[in-house]
């Protein structure tokens, strides 16, 4: 998460709601800027969202088609994700814990 936000933590349910399009706002009421890390997408989808990759793709296709909200911005490297989060207010992303830096905030961990 962007380090300049006032959010210190989020529940898995709050994160799940954002990454499934059920919510577009962070706990502070501001619109979330979501990012996904492609190499970790399957793990995240199965472990936190409890959905298959196909189910997640279908949800975002439906939301995009209806004009409700765009899907998370996809990145291929941890560095790209961290750079996006560090420079984007209210950004939230998932990536391996080893990729975290001092200029981003870890708000939740998923055990492997």
C-alpha positions, 0 to 999 in steps of 0.5 A: 500500500502507498505509505502516505495513506492513513490506513495501517491495516485491512482485513482480508475481507476488505482486500477481497472486496476491492479485488473482486469489484464489490468495493471501489473505496478504501477504508478511508473512503478514497477510491482505490488504485489496484495493481496486480502482479501477474506471476502471483495472480493465481496464488492470490486469486486462490488463497485470498479471493478463493476464486479460480483465475477464470472466475476472477477474469469473468468478474472483471470482464463483467465489471469492465463491460458494464463500465463500473470499474476498471480491473487492477493494473497488471504488472510483470515485475515486482519492481514495477508494482512497487514503483506504481504503489510508491507513487500512486495515492491509495494504491493497493497491490499484492506481491511477494513479501521479499519485494517490499521496500521502505517506501510502501506499507505491508498491510497483510500477509498471506502464508504460503 
